[in-house]
Amino acid sequence: MRFEYFAAPDDETAALTIDGGEIEASVGSHVVDPASVLGQLERLLGGPVGDDGLRSAQLVAESPDGARLLIRLSNHLVTLFGMVRPATLDDVVKHWSLSRRFRRAAPEDLRAFAAGLHELCKGTGKRVYCRATADESELAAAMAPSSGGDSGADPDEPRPLPRRR
């Protein structure tokens, strides 16, 4: 999956990006999933400990082919991360990077992503969104014929994308 984070004034404006066009002033990642990984960041910043991360993001729109999702980050997460002082941002990233999701990611990539997301969260009067786009291999797997006993399924109908672990 490719995750592109950006700011927009409202859900309607953000939903205009669901077609896959270019997004101005976006911060990209292949690792920072808006629900699970940003949920970890929210807990690190003082969010609910028992939260599984799903409060950190809400689905706003989905492309007709299911290849792209538009997700709005919670106001709570945006506010918390926007209040982080630049001097402490490195410490936050250091603790956040201990997540198993980042074990193959370069620390400088996570720092650059966090700095970009921090700038988006500090913006005034806008909400922060993530457009998640499935990779070609994920789309191919979703479109592949089922090998199970589901012989009644329409072969032209896409299957749900596999869950990320």
N, C-alpha and C positions, 0 to 999 in steps of 0.2 A: 504494500500500500504506500501511496505517496500522500503525505499530509501537508497541506498548505494553510497556514494561519494568516488571517488578515482582519482588518477592522472595517466595519460598515455601520451606518447609522441605525439600521433596523433589519428585521428578518426579510422583509420584501426585497430590499436592496441587495442583501447578501445572497438571496435565492437566485438572483440574476446570474450568478457565477456557476450555477449547476451545469451549464452547457459545456463546461470544460475550457472555456476561454481563459486568456491570460488574466491574472490578478495583479494589480499594482500594489507595490509595497507589501509583499507577502514574505513570510518566513517559512521555509520548507524543511521537511524531515521525512525520513523513511522509518524512523524509530518511535517518535513521540506520538503515541496514540492518544487522542483527546479524552478518552474515558479512563482507561486503566492507568496510563503513565501520568497524565495530568492529575488524576485522583491522588497518586502518590505525592505529587508536588503540593497539592492542596493540604494533605495531611501534614506534610513537613512544615507548612506555613501556619499550622494551627487549626486546620479543618477537622471535621469529625473523624475520629480514629476508626470507628466501625464502618465507615463508608467504604463501599467497594469501588468507588470512583465514578459510579454512574450518575451521581449528583453533580459532578463536575462538568457535565456536557449534556446537551439535549439535541435530539435530531430535529432539524428544521425542514429539510427537503431531501429528496432522493431522485436521481435521474431515472428516466423511464426504463433504461436498460440495467439499472442497479449498479452501474460501474462507479458512480459518484454519490457520495453522501455529503450533506451540508450539516454541520454540527455547530451549535452555539455554546460557547463556554459559559459557565455559570458566572453571574455577577460577583458572587462571593470569591471565586477563584481569581477573577480578573482584578478585583479590588485588592485582595491580599497580595498578589504578585506585583501589582502596580505600586504598592506601598513599600516594597523592598528597596532599601537604599542601595545605590550602586556599589558602595564599599562592601556591603554584605552579600552581594549577588554571587561572588565567587564561592563563599561559604555555603550558600544554598545549593549551588550547582554541585559542589563537592559532595554534599550529603545525598543529593538527588541521584548522582552518578553511581551510587552504591547499589542501585536497583539492578536486578539480574537482567532487565531489558537492555541495559547499556553496556553489558560486559564486552560486546564486540565493537562498540562505538568509540570513536576517538574522542578523548576528553575535550579537545579544542572545538570539535563539532558541536558537542552539547553546550559548551560555553557560548559559542556563537549563536546557536538556536535560542538559548535562554536570554541572551542579551536582546535579540530581535523580538522575542515574545514579550519581554519586559517593556520594551518601547511601545508595543501595541497596547499593552495593558495600562500604560500610563496615559494614553490618549484620552482626551476629554470628549464626552458626549457620544461616544461610539461604543459598540459592542464588539467582542472578538469572536471570530468564527474560524472553523476549520473545514476545508473541503478535503475529503478523503477520496482518493481515486485508486481503484484497483489496478494492479499491474497486469500486463498482458497475460502472464502465466496464471494469475488468479482468475482472470476472465475465461481463459481457455479451460481451466478445470471446472468452472461453473457451467460452461456450455457443453462439456463432454457428456456423451451418453452415459447413463447410469449403468453400472455393471451388476446391480442387485436384481431382485425379483420385481422391480418396478416397471414391468413391461407395458403397463397401461399409461405411462406418462408420455406427454407430448414431447418428442425429441427436439422440437424447435423452441420449447419453453425453457428459459434459463433456470438453472438450479441456484439455490442460495449460495453465496460465497462461503468458502470454508472459514470457520472461526479461527481467529489468530490466538495463539497461546503465548 
